[in-house]
Amino acid sequence: MPSSLRSRDVRSSSVRSPLSRRSLLRALGATAATAALGGCGVPAAYVEPGDRAGRDLSARDRTLDFANWPLYIDTDEDDTSLRPTLAAFTQRTGISVRYTEEINDNDEFFGKISPALMNHQETGRDLVVVSDWMAARFVRLGWVQEMDRSRQPNVAKYLDPQLRSPGFDQGRTHTVPWQSGITGIAYNRRALGREIRSIKDLWAPDLRGKVTLLSGLDESFALLMQGNGVDVTRWTADDFHTVCEQVDKLVKTRHIRRFTGNDYIKDLSTGDVLACQAYSGDVIQLQADNPGIEFVVPEEGAELWAESLMIPNLARHKANAEKLVDFYYQPEVAAELAAWVNYVCPVPAARDVLADSDDEELAALAEDPLIFPDDAMRRRLATARDITSEERVEFAKKWNAIVGL
């Protein structure tokens, strides 16, 4: 157990700014634009494998540039500008990390760096984190480099088997999960006065006007399909259109209060809604202030997703970036990160590190199935196949018309 892995005030984590770890889709214009580029695959945008690597300066320039989401890494209790795990990496390797919290939305970040990537230019970043549905676009376009697993023994050994081979990146050769999570149902059991166990329970008459769904197409559709008994690893266009028809009816009957990004957190906290689609990590934080709020992996199943690290084309410090990725797959380091961000840890071995802690608060995290899903929960989790380039524009247009984007 490293000395830096220490207890923190759980209540303080619950009031952190609830910035989304996954993007809600913006207006159709922005979505269609990125879909046309990233989804339809403009021929000029694709980069051949032989043209992706730049001159790697890692051996003589012991730095790297790492772009991540806000509030997605451990910070020092007394000085939030300090990040203990990054400091430990620098101390151990001599590699300094220029860390920026510049990713607030997947589509927005795609728009920021796509001009450089499609024009075969450097992005100025050696390592970035995006949601896997967006990572799929980068991989299909040939905009990220294959990682050298011979330099990453910890990734090879400790990566969660359930996250090892997504459809868009077989074998995880171009991406590595930073953190993972579950899209399920959150509800206020105390206010509702009964349990919710099924996705169909959201449509009960007493919840009319008290339910919200996520507005983003990629965030929302899989759980709704699971409610229909669909195997989301191989869903079809018919499955998608069925969900759209169902949701459209629920909107017209005003059963669905509204569609949200991460602002469902406020609605659930204030009691404006009683049940909603939600992300597992957010609910852990909410429960610190409101124990009546529960998170459910429905009987029909829930979506397991990840947000992954990638090395963009022409990155100047590829070897340094690969070393940082592998550093975070040491169970002791993964445990320290998991204790702060409270999402599903992609390193199951970190559970034993926390369980062995003398600190009761940390030891309790090892037993939290929303951080370390047990076998029973894992059997109900599935990673949805991503929306193909041929499907994206049509599906986004249909979904956004229902949502009102």
N, C-alpha and C positions, 0 to 999 in steps of 0.2 A: 504494500500500500504506500504510494508516494506521499510525502509530507504535505504536498499541495492539495491532495484530495481530502477536503475537509467539509465539515457541515456548513450549510448556508441557511439563511432564514427563508423557509418555504413561503411564508406570507409575502416576503418581498418579491419573490418571483411571480406571484400572482398578479401584481400590479404593473408588471412590465408592459410597455406599449405593445398591443396585440397586432404587430405587423405580420402580414401573411407570409408563411413559408412557401406557399404555392400561389400562383397568380390567379386572380379572377380575370377573365377575359375582358378586355377593354371594348370600346365601341366596335361595331362590325367593320368599320373602315380600317382600323388598325389591325384587327384580326385577319381580315381578308388579305391585307397587304403582306403580312408576315407569312400567311398560309401560302400565298401565291409564290413567294420566294422559297420558304422552307419546306412547304408541303408539295407544291407542284414540281419543284425541282427545276428552276430555270437552268438550262444547260450550261450557260456561262458561269454559273455560280458554283458548280460542282468542282471540287479540287481532287485531282488524282492522287493516289497514295504517295507517289514519288515526289510530289510537290508540297508536301505538308510540313516537312521538317525544316527548321532553320538552323543556323549555326549556333550550337549549344555552348554558351559561355560559362556553364556551371563550374567547371574546374578552376577557373581563375576569378570568377565573379561570384562570391558566396552570398548571393541574394536571391530573392524571388518575389514576384508580385502576385498576391492572392486576393481575389475579389469574392465577397460573400454577402449574404443577407444580413440585415441588422439583427442584433441580439441572438446570434446563432453560434456563439462560442463562449467559453468560460471567461469570466472577468474577475479581477481581484475585488475582494469585498470592500476594501477601503479606497481603491482607485480604479474605477471602471474603465479607464483608458489602458490598463494593463491586462494582458491576457496570459495567465500562467502557463498554459500548455505551449503556446508559441514561444514564450521565454525559455521553457525547458528544451524545446527543439533547438533553439539558437545556441543555448549553452552546451548541448550535447554534440551538435554538428558544426557549429561555427557559421551556420547559414542564417542570415537575418531575413526577416519577412516583412515586406511592406504590405500591410493588411488594410483593405478598404471595405467598408460596408456600403457598397454602391448598388447592390441588386435589390430593388424594391418590387419588381414585377418581371416575370419571365419575358413577356412580349416587349416590354420597354427595353430591357437589357439586350434582347436579340436585335432590336432596332439600333441600339447604340454601337454594337460591335460588328454587325453584319456588313457594313460598307467595307471595312478593312478586310474581313475574311473573304468576301466574294471577289475582292480586287487583289488577292494574294499579298496582303500587307500585314504587318505585325499589329496586334491589338494592344500591346503594352501590358498584357497580363499573361502570367504563366500558369495560373490555376483559377478556375471559376466554378461556381456551384449553381446549377439550375435544376428545376424539376425534371423528372425523367421523360415526361411527355415532350418537353422542350429539348432535352438532350437528344431525343430521337431525331429531331430536325437536324441538329448539328452533325450527328453521326451520318445520316443519310446524305447530307451535303458534302461530307468529307472535310469538315472544318475543324476536326479535333484529331489529335495524334494518338496512335496506339501506344499504350504504356508498356514498359519493359518489366514484365513480372519477375524476371530474375533479380531485379532491384527491389522487389516488393514481397519478400517472403511472408510478412505478416498478413498482407492482403490475401495471398494464396492460402494461408493456413486458417485465418479466423473469419473471413467474410461469411455472413449468414447464408447458408445454403439456399434459403428461399429467395434470396436476392441475387444469386450468382449469374443467372443467364436470362435477362429480359429479352423479349422478342426483338427489340431494336438493336441490341448489342450482345449477340450470343457470346457467352463466355466472359462478358464484362471486360473486353479487351481495350475499350476506349473510355470507359466510365467506371467510377468506383463510388458507391454510396457514401455520402457524408453523414446523413441521418435518414431515418425512415419514419413512416407514420401510418396511421390507419384512418381512413374516412369511414365513419360510422354514424351513430345517432347519439346526440346529447339531449338530455331532458331533465326537467326539474321534477323529480319524483315527489318531493315534499308537496309541491303545489298541485301536481296532477293527481296525486293520491293513489296511483297504481303504477305497475311496472310496464315498461315497453320492452318487448322481446323481439319483435318482428318489424321489418320495414313496413308491412301492411298496417301495423298499429298506428303509423303516422296519419292514416286516412280515417281514423275513427271520428264519428260525428262530434264528440266533445273537444276535438282539437281543431275544429274549423276556425280559421283566422289566427291560429296560434302556432303555425308551423312555418319554418323557412327552409329553403333549399339553397345550395351554393349556386352562384350565378355562372361560374365558369364551366364551359362545356366539359373540359378535360377533368375537372374536379368533381363533377356531379353525376355524370351518366352511369358510371360503373355500378355504384351502389343501387341506383334505381333499377338497373337491369337485374341485379342480384335479387331484388325483391320479386322479380318475375320468374325466378328460377333459372336464369340464364348463366351459362358458364362464360364468365367475362374474359377468359383467356382466348376465347374463339367466337366472340359475339359477331352478329351479322347486321347488315343494314336494316333488315326487317326488325331486329331487336331494338335498334335505335329508333326507328319510326314508331314502334309501339310505345316506347317510353315517352316520346314527344306527344303522342296523342293523349296519353294518360295525364301528363303534366299540364297540357293545354286545358283539359277539362277541369283539373283541380284549380287552375288559375281562374277560369271563367266562373266557377262556383265559389270563388273567394276562400277556398280552403287553405291555399297557400298565402300566407300574409305578404311575403315578398321574397326576393332573391338577394343573397348577400355575398360579400367577400368575408373577411374575418370580423366584420362588424356584427355578426351573429352573437359574438361574445357579449356585447352590450345588451342586445335584446334578451338573451337568456338570463343575464345577471339581473336586469330590471324587472323581469317577469312579463315583458311584452310578448314573448313567445314561450311556449312550454316544451317544445321539442323541435329539433333541427338537425340537418346534416352538420357534422362537425369533425374537426381533426383531433386525434387523440392527445397530442401534446398540449393543445389549448385547454382541454378539459382538466388535465392534471393541475394546471395553474388555477383554473376557476374554482376547483374543489377546495383549495386552501381557504378561500373566503366564503364559499357556500357549499357545505358538505351535502346539501340536498340535491346537487347536480350530479348526474351519473352519465357515464359513457357506456354505450352498448355496441358490442359486435353482434349484429342481428343473427337470428337463427339461420337465415338464408345466406349469410356471409357478409363480408365487408372487404373493401379494397385496401390492399397493402401497396404502398407506394414508397418511392425514395427520391431524394434530391442528391444529385451526384456531382462529384468532382470531375473536371475534364481539363485537359491541357490543350489550349487552342493552337492552331497551326502557327508555325514560325516563332513559337515561344522561345525566348532566349535562354531560359533556365530550366529546361525540361528535366534533366537529371535531378536538380534540386527539388523540383516540384514532385517528382516521383518519390523522393526520399521523404518529403513532408507527408504525402499521402500514406506511405507505409508506417510512418511514425504514429499516426492517429489510429492505426490498426493494432497497436500493442494493447492488450486488454487493460492494462493499468491506465493508459492515456484515454482509451475509449470510455472507461468507467468515469474518469474525471469529467469528460465532456458530457456524458449522459446525465451525470448528476446535476448539471446546470441547465441543459436545454430541455430535458424531460420528453424527448421524442423516442421512438423505437430505436434502440441501439443496434447498428448493423454488425456488432461484434458480440455475439452471444456469450463469449468467454468473459466479457466484462462483468457479467452478473456475479460470478464467483468472487471477483475482486471486491465488489460492493458488499456482498454477503459476509465476507470475512472482516469487514470494518468493525471497529469497536464503537463507532458512532451509530446510535440507534436509527437516526434519520437516514443515513446512507444505507445501512443494512436493510431498511424498509423498502428502499427503492429497488433492491434486488428482487423483491417479491411482487412488484407492481407489474401486472401483465400488459400494461400500456407502454412499458419501457422494455420489458423482456417477456413477450407473449409466451404463455405456456402451450403445451402440445394441443390441448383442447381448443384453445383460441386459434392456433395456427391452422388447424384443420378447416377453419371457417374463413381463412384469409386467402385472397387470390389477387394476383397482379393482372390488371386488364391489359389486353393487347392495345397498342396505341392506335390512334386514328390514322389511317393511311393518307398519303398525299392526294390520292384521287378522291377521298371522302371529305377531306377537311373543309373546303370552301362551302360545299353544299350543306354539310351538317352544321357548321357554325352559323350559316345564314338561317337555317331552320330553327336552331336552338335559341339564337339571339332574338329572333322575332317573338318567341314565346316569353323569354325572360324580360324583354323590353330594353335590350342594349342597342 
